[in-house]
Amino acid sequence: MRAAETAASPVDVTAWRCDPYTEALARERGPLFLRRPDGSTLPLDVERWCGGIDAADTAVLERCEGGVLDVGCGPGRLVAALADRGRRALGVDLNPLAVAHANASGGRALCQSAFDPVPEEGGWHTALLVDGNIGIGGSPERLLARVREVVRSGGLLIVEAAAEDVCERMTARLTDGRGGVGAPFPWARLGLPALLRLARRSGWSRADTWEVRERRFAALRADPGGAAGGAAPGAATGAATPQAERTPKEPRAYRTAPTTAEAANRNAQTSSQRPANGCPGSPLLDR
């Protein structure tokens, strides 16, 4: 889970770099909860994030194609498992401790936002949004469009949806349930129907859906001729496909951790960047 480097990016970096999230990662266990504005909470499965892969994870890994980008990799169990299988994989996450854990476990991860330029942009065969990461930034449409930029034309996106049929946007906080509360940040939760509806509007086609141990997933295929498209990571490239507003004038520099000044500059977010509750196509907004 992560944030953005510029004011135009929709995620708040603070919540994922401070207590109680970092404390839970350090312990490799909860309690950790997502708290809604009304005070209700959802438990977060820190033990599973920090542990080994399970049957549901294995079903995801078996569907991955080519080079894999794990968006919001957390402690890196999936990138480490892919590396163990000899697969090319990269994770991105905002939390330095999570990234350190991912790299120490044998995976490869960068401490950055998915909304920042990523290595081999436009060339990844597969992207992952699991463990609820479709909620990053509170705007699933924007996230789906962003991931569409980083995968190749015809590439695959595997998304984990909420177990229930829900389409929920909120300003949430992380809490340990014992008085420790993190900074507010925009978040979203989508069940499969809402996810598939938004995916169609964002340049993705449904390829498959499945459920393992009450975890629900969708495999989405990037429609050919969309905004992204490029050579596979590590492959020779010919003429580059133009990408509007994303071609830098100077070489990009990638790093494994931000400076203190950069982190401080990322915290501002205007209320106009926070999406309203509800999803396009839902009864709340369509009536």
C-alpha positions in Angstrom: 0.0 0.0 0.0 1.3 3.4 -0.9 1.1 7.1 -1.9 2.0 9.8 -4.4 4.9 12.1 -5.0 3.1 15.1 -6.5 0.1 17.1 -5.6 -1.8 15.6 -8.5 -1.3 12.1 -7.2 -4.3 10.9 -5.1 -2.7 9.1 -2.1 -1.5 10.4 1.3 1.9 9.1 2.1 1.7 9.7 5.9 -0.7 6.9 6.9 1.4 4.1 5.5 4.7 5.3 7.0 3.8 5.9 10.7 2.3 4.1 13.6 0.3 2.0 14.0 1.0 0.4 10.6 4.7 0.3 11.0 4.5 -1.0 14.5 2.3 -3.9 13.2 4.8 -4.7 10.5 7.6 -4.7 13.0 5.7 -7.2 15.2 4.6 -9.1 12.1 1.1 -9.3 13.6 -1.9 -7.3 14.6 -4.1 -6.0 15.9 -4.6 -3.5 13.0 -7.9 -2.1 11.8 -9.2 0.1 9.0 -11.5 2.6 10.7 -14.3 4.3 8.8 -15.6 7.8 9.5 -18.6 6.4 11.4 -16.2 4.6 13.8 -16.8 1.1 12.4 -13.7 -1.0 11.8 -12.4 -3.7 9.5 -9.6 -6.1 10.7 -6.5 -6.2 8.6 -4.6 -9.5 8.3 -1.0 -8.5 9.1 0.0 -12.0 10.0 -1.0 -13.2 6.5 0.8 -10.2 4.8 4.0 -11.1 6.7 3.7 -14.8 6.4 4.2 -17.3 3.5 1.9 -17.8 0.6 -1.3 -19.7 1.0 -3.7 -21.5 -1.4 -5.3 -18.2 -2.5 -1.9 -16.6 -3.2 -0.8 -19.7 -5.1 -3.8 -19.4 -7.4 -2.8 -15.8 -8.1 0.9 -16.8 -8.8 -0.1 -19.6 -11.1 -2.0 -17.1 -13.3 0.8 -14.5 -13.6 2.4 -14.0 -17.0 5.9 -12.8 -17.7 7.3 -9.9 -15.6 5.1 -9.1 -12.6 4.6 -5.7 -10.9 3.1 -6.0 -7.4 1.4 -2.7 -6.6 1.4 -2.3 -2.8 3.6 -5.3 -2.2 3.8 -4.7 1.6 6.3 -7.1 3.2 6.7 -8.8 -0.1 5.5 -12.4 0.2 4.3 -12.5 -3.4 7.5 -10.9 -5.0 9.6 -13.3 -2.9 7.6 -16.3 -4.0 7.9 -15.2 -7.6 11.6 -14.8 -7.2 11.8 -18.3 -5.7 10.1 -19.6 -8.9 12.7 -17.8 -11.0 10.2 -15.2 -12.2 11.0 -11.5 -12.8 9.0 -9.5 -10.3 9.1 -6.0 -8.7 7.1 -4.7 -5.8 6.4 -1.0 -5.0 5.3 0.2 -1.6 5.4 3.3 0.5 6.5 1.9 3.8 10.3 1.6 4.1 10.0 -1.2 6.6 7.8 -3.2 4.3 10.2 -2.7 1.4 13.2 -3.7 3.6 11.3 -6.9 4.6 10.5 -7.6 0.9 14.1 -7.2 -0.2 15.4 -9.2 2.8 13.1 -12.1 2.0 14.5 -12.5 -1.5 12.2 -10.3 -3.5 12.9 -7.0 -5.1 10.9 -3.9 -4.1 11.2 -0.1 -4.3 10.0 2.5 -1.8 7.7 4.6 -4.0 4.2 5.2 -5.1 2.6 3.4 -8.1 1.6 6.8 -9.3 5.3 7.7 -9.6 7.2 6.5 -12.7 8.1 2.8 -12.3 11.0 0.9 -14.0 10.1 -0.6 -17.4 6.9 1.4 -17.5 4.5 0.1 -20.2 6.3 -3.2 -20.4 5.0 -5.3 -17.5 3.1 -8.5 -18.5 1.2 -8.7 -15.2 0.3 -6.3 -12.4 -1.1 -7.3 -9.0 -3.6 -5.4 -6.8 -4.2 -7.9 -4.0 -4.9 -7.6 -0.2 -7.4 -4.8 -0.8 -5.0 -2.6 -2.8 -7.7 -1.7 -5.4 -8.6 0.9 -2.6 -5.4 2.8 -3.0 -6.1 6.5 -3.3 -9.8 6.2 -2.8 -10.4 6.3 -6.6 -10.4 2.9 -8.2 -11.0 4.4 -11.7 -7.8 6.4 -11.4 -5.8 3.5 -10.1 -7.1 1.2 -12.9 -6.1 3.8 -15.4 -2.7 4.2 -13.9 -2.0 0.4 -13.9 -3.2 0.4 -17.5 -0.2 2.7 -18.2 2.4 0.4 -16.6 1.4 -2.9 -18.3 1.9 -3.7 -21.9 -1.0 -3.8 -24.4 -2.8 -7.0 -23.8 -1.2 -7.3 -20.3 -2.9 -8.9 -17.3 -4.1 -7.3 -14.0 -5.1 -9.6 -11.1 -7.2 -7.8 -8.5 -8.5 -9.0 -5.2 -12.0 -7.8 -4.5 -13.9 -7.5 -1.2 -15.6 -10.7 -0.1 -19.0 -9.0 -0.1 -20.8 -7.0 -2.8 -19.8 -3.5 -1.8 -18.8 -0.2 -3.5 -17.5 2.0 -0.8 -15.3 5.1 -0.7 -14.2 6.8 2.5 -11.6 8.8 4.4 -10.2 6.1 6.7 -7.6 5.8 9.4 -5.5 2.9 10.6 -5.8 2.0 14.3 -4.4 -0.7 16.6 -7.7 -0.8 18.6 -5.8 0.3 21.7 -5.7 4.0 21.2 -3.1 4.3 18.5 -4.6 6.0 15.4 -2.9 7.0 12.1 -3.4 9.9 9.8 -6.5 10.0 7.6 -6.3 8.9 4.0 -8.7 8.2 1.1 -9.6 4.5 0.6 -12.1 2.4 -1.3 -13.5 -1.1 -1.2 -15.0 -2.9 -4.2 -16.8 -6.2 -4.5 -16.6 -8.1 -7.8 -19.6 -6.6 -9.5 -18.4 -3.0 -8.8 -14.8 -3.9 -9.8 -15.9 -5.4 -13.1 -18.1 -2.5 -13.9 -15.3 0.0 -13.3 -12.8 -2.1 -15.1 -14.8 -2.0 -18.3 -14.8 1.8 -18.2 -11.0 1.9 -17.6 -9.7 -0.1 -20.6 -9.9 -3.6 -19.1 -11.8 -6.7 -20.1 -12.8 -9.6 -17.8 -10.6 -12.6 -18.4 -11.5 -14.8 -15.3 -12.9 -14.7 -11.8 -12.4 -17.1 -9.0 -12.7 -17.6 -5.2 -10.3 -19.5 -2.9 -10.9 -19.6 0.9 -13.4 -16.8 0.8 -11.0 -14.5 -1.1 -12.4 -13.3 -4.4 -10.3 -12.4 -7.5 -10.6 -11.1 -11.0 -8.2 -11.4 -13.9 -8.5 -8.4 -16.2 -6.9 -8.1 -19.7 -5.7 -4.7 -20.9 -7.7 -3.8 -24.1 -5.4 -3.6 -27.1 -4.7 -0.1 -28.4 -5.1 1.5 -25.0 -3.0 4.2 -23.3 -0.1 1.9 -22.5 1.9 -0.6 -24.5 5.5 -1.5 -24.8 8.2 -4.2 -24.8 8.4 -6.7 -22.0 10.8 -5.9 -19.2 14.3 -6.8 -20.2 13.4 -7.1 -23.9 14.9 -5.1 -26.7 12.8 -2.2 -27.8 12.1 -0.6 -31.1 10.2 2.6 -31.6 8.7 3.8 -28.4 4.9 4.2 -28.1 4.1 7.8 -27.2 2.6 8.3 -23.7 1.0 11.7 -23.2 2.3 13.8 -20.4 4.6 11.0 -19.1 7.7 11.5 -21.2 10.4 13.1 -19.0 12.8 15.7 -20.3 15.6 14.2 -18.1 16.5 10.6 -17.2 14.4 9.2 -14.3 16.1 8.3 -11.1 14.7 5.4 -9.0 15.5 5.0 -5.3 14.8 2.6 -2.5 13.8 5.2 0.1 12.7 8.8 0.1 14.4 11.7 1.8 12.8 13.4 4.9 12.2 16.5 2.8 10.4 14.6 0.1 8.2 12.9 2.6 7.3 16.2 4.2 6.4 17.7 0.8 4.0 14.8 0.0 1.6 15.3 2.9 -0.6 18.0 1.6 -3.9 16.9 0.0 -6.8 19.2 -0.8 -10.4 18.2 -0.1 -11.2 18.4 -3.8 -8.9 15.4 -4.4 -11.1 13.2 -2.1 -13.8 11.4 -4.0 -17.4 11.3 -2.8 -18.9 8.1 -1.4 -20.2 5.6 -3.9 -19.1 4.4 -7.3 -20.1 5.3 -10.8 -22.7 2.8 -11.9 -24.0 2.2 -8.4 -27.5 3.1 -7.3 -26.1 5.8 -5.0 -24.8 7.8 -8.0 -27.1 6.6 -10.8 -30.4 7.5 -9.4 
